[in-house]
Amino acid sequence: MQRKSKVKRERLKRATRRLQANMRDIRTSVVRWGLVILLVLLVTGFGLLLFSPIVQVREIHVKRLSPRLDIESVQQTLAPMFGKHLFFISSFEIIALLQENISDIKEINISKSYPSTLQVEIELDPLSARVYIADPEWLGGDIGTGATLDYLTEKGVYVHTASAQNAEALPMIILVDWGARPQEGTVLLQPALLKRMDAAEIALLRQFGQEVSRRVVYLRAQEFHLHFGKIELWFDLKSTLDDQFQRYRTFLKAVNIADVKEYVDLRLTDRVVHK
């Protein structure tokens, strides 16, 4: 009896070992085939991503952060993107295309929503001044009270828009001495001149108590005149603002400002001319 029992136990052990070996083989086979299927799915999915017409640009959503942004103009600018494979479109390509056609862009954010949507978020440079483009024959008279549609951005770009916000709070610049009428989107005034004019206006108020009421820029001559009361001060970019104000201080020591009828010319390095 003991011998038969021992034989049975040995047979059971061998059967158990065979079953365990078969289970290991089955698990190995399942894992192997699972990896093969996963690889096939990945390759198939990647192939669909690369070559399927499903993953082509069919929609472009434009979000504007500035009210004056013309969404229709942006859509027309981005029209060459339609039909392109979304996966291969570069953000740099889109940004370059927009900057080439919209000169006053401050920031652009690009994102993709698969399978077929391109999302573009655009912020424009803020407006820094209103502009009145005077006739060449303008001699310093009234400029009228009509609504202003012409503006400058912080970078000096000329903008014509009816969608400006808080326009009345912006300073007015009268533009004269222009050779050809400015075109929208061009740099009308260099940022250096705008900064110089702002700094001069602040200095006049803080150091001399003279509040500027009119700003006139002579475009070709690259100079500007600041008016307070009936008097105007003439500045340019050839010498520093400190030098021009030093000449103004010296002038005020010798001449009473009440005796000036029209202007004080601070552009000359060796003397101050007034009338």
PEKA-V793235 format. One record per residue. RES is the residue in one letter. PSI is psi in degrees with one decimal (none if undefined). Layout:
# PEKA-V793235
res:RES psi:PSI
res:RES psi:PSI
This chain:
# PEKA-V793235
res:M psi:-41.8
res:Q psi:-37.1
res:R psi:-41.9
res:K psi:-39.5
res:S psi:-39.7
res:K psi:-39.8
res:V psi:-41.7
res:K psi:-41.9
res:R psi:-39.0
res:E psi:-41.7
res:R psi:-40.5
res:L psi:-41.2
res:K psi:-43.6
res:R psi:-40.4
res:A psi:-40.0
res:T psi:-42.9
res:R psi:-40.5
res:R psi:-40.6
res:L psi:-42.5
res:Q psi:-40.0
res:A psi:-41.8
res:N psi:-39.6
res:M psi:-39.3
res:R psi:-42.0
res:D psi:-40.4
res:I psi:-44.5
res:R psi:-43.5
res:T psi:-42.0
res:S psi:-41.2
res:V psi:-45.1
res:V psi:-44.4
res:R psi:-48.3
res:W psi:-31.7
res:G psi:-41.9
res:L psi:-40.1
res:V psi:-45.6
res:I psi:-42.1
res:L psi:-43.1
res:L psi:-42.4
res:V psi:-42.8
res:L psi:-41.1
res:L psi:-45.2
res:V psi:-42.0
res:T psi:-44.7
res:G psi:-41.3
res:F psi:-39.2
res:G psi:-41.5
res:L psi:-39.1
res:L psi:-37.9
res:L psi:-38.9
res:F psi:-10.0
res:S psi:137.4
res:P psi:-10.1
res:I psi:-35.7
res:V psi:54.6
res:Q psi:151.6
res:V psi:116.4
res:R psi:-14.9
res:E psi:141.6
res:I psi:114.8
res:H psi:124.5
res:V psi:123.8
res:K psi:122.7
res:R psi:132.9
res:L psi:-4.9
res:S psi:126.6
res:P psi:-27.7
res:R psi:-1.1
res:L psi:128.9
res:D psi:102.5
res:I psi:-37.7
res:E psi:-40.0
res:S psi:-39.2
res:V psi:-43.2
res:Q psi:-41.3
res:Q psi:-38.7
res:T psi:-37.4
res:L psi:5.8
res:A psi:-35.6
res:P psi:-14.3
res:M psi:-22.9
res:F psi:133.9
res:G psi:-11.8
res:K psi:154.2
res:H psi:123.4
res:L psi:-34.9
res:F psi:-33.6
res:F psi:-5.7
res:I psi:128.8
res:S psi:140.6
res:S psi:-36.2
res:F psi:-36.3
res:E psi:-43.0
res:I psi:-44.2
res:I psi:-43.7
res:A psi:-40.4
res:L psi:-41.9
res:L psi:-44.3
res:Q psi:-27.6
res:E psi:-28.4
res:N psi:-17.4
res:I psi:108.9
res:S psi:-16.4
res:D psi:34.1
res:I psi:133.7
res:K psi:-45.5
res:E psi:143.9
res:I psi:132.6
res:N psi:128.5
res:I psi:136.3
res:S psi:158.8
res:K psi:135.5
res:S psi:100.6
res:Y psi:146.1
res:P psi:-9.3
res:S psi:18.6
res:T psi:131.1
res:L psi:128.9
res:Q psi:127.3
res:V psi:127.8
res:E psi:124.6
res:I psi:132.7
res:E psi:132.0
res:L psi:158.4
res:D psi:139.5
res:P psi:152.1
res:L psi:141.8
res:S psi:-19.6
res:A psi:152.5
res:R psi:153.7
res:V psi:132.3
res:Y psi:114.9
res:I psi:100.7
res:A psi:153.6
res:D psi:152.1
res:P psi:-25.4
res:E psi:3.3
res:W psi:132.4
res:L psi:19.5
res:G psi:17.1
res:G psi:-162.6
res:D psi:151.4
res:I psi:5.6
res:G psi:171.6
res:T psi:17.7
res:G psi:166.1
res:A psi:138.9
res:T psi:131.4
res:L psi:-5.4
res:D psi:132.8
res:Y psi:165.7
res:L psi:142.4
res:T psi:176.6
res:E psi:-24.7
res:K psi:8.1
res:G psi:13.6
res:V psi:135.4
res:Y psi:128.1
res:V psi:134.4
res:H psi:112.9
res:T psi:150.8
res:A psi:8.9
res:S psi:19.2
res:A psi:139.9
res:Q psi:141.9
res:N psi:42.8
res:A psi:-35.6
res:E psi:-19.5
res:A psi:-11.6
res:L psi:144.0
res:P psi:152.4
res:M psi:133.0
res:I psi:125.4
res:I psi:124.5
res:L psi:122.9
res:V psi:177.1
res:D psi:43.0
res:W psi:140.1
res:G psi:-43.8
res:A psi:145.9
res:R psi:133.5
res:P psi:146.1
res:Q psi:138.3
res:E psi:138.7
res:G psi:-7.5
res:T psi:156.7
res:V psi:107.2
res:L psi:-46.3
res:L psi:135.1
res:Q psi:140.6
res:P psi:-32.1
res:A psi:-38.6
res:L psi:-40.4
res:L psi:-43.3
res:K psi:-39.7
res:R psi:-43.0
res:M psi:-42.0
res:D psi:-43.4
res:A psi:-39.1
res:A psi:-40.1
res:E psi:-43.0
res:I psi:-42.4
res:A psi:-39.7
res:L psi:-39.7
res:L psi:-45.0
res:R psi:-40.2
res:Q psi:-27.0
res:F psi:-6.5
res:G psi:24.2
res:Q psi:113.8
res:E psi:124.7
res:V psi:132.9
res:S psi:-17.1
res:R psi:139.5
res:R psi:122.5
res:V psi:128.2
res:V psi:129.0
res:Y psi:105.5
res:L psi:-52.0
res:R psi:-34.5
res:A psi:-13.8
res:Q psi:52.8
res:E psi:164.8
res:F psi:150.4
res:H psi:129.2
res:L psi:128.6
res:H psi:138.7
res:F psi:128.3
res:G psi:-130.3
res:K psi:8.4
res:I psi:146.5
res:E psi:144.1
res:L psi:135.7
res:W psi:124.5
res:F psi:158.6
res:D psi:-172.1
res:L psi:3.9
res:K psi:-32.6
res:S psi:166.1
res:T psi:158.9
res:L psi:-35.7
res:D psi:-42.9
res:D psi:-41.3
res:Q psi:-37.1
res:F psi:-30.6
res:Q psi:-39.2
res:R psi:-35.7
res:Y psi:-41.3
res:R psi:-44.4
res:T psi:-40.6
res:F psi:-43.8
res:L psi:-22.8
res:K psi:-25.5
res:A psi:-25.8
res:V psi:133.1
res:N psi:128.2
res:I psi:-25.5
res:A psi:-20.4
res:D psi:-10.1
res:V psi:129.6
res:K psi:-34.1
res:E psi:-58.3
res:Y psi:162.5
res:V psi:120.0
res:D psi:111.8
res:L psi:12.5
res:R psi:-26.7
res:L psi:138.9
res:T psi:-24.3
res:D psi:-5.5
res:R psi:165.3
res:V psi:125.1
res:V psi:137.7
res:H psi:166.6
res:K psi:none
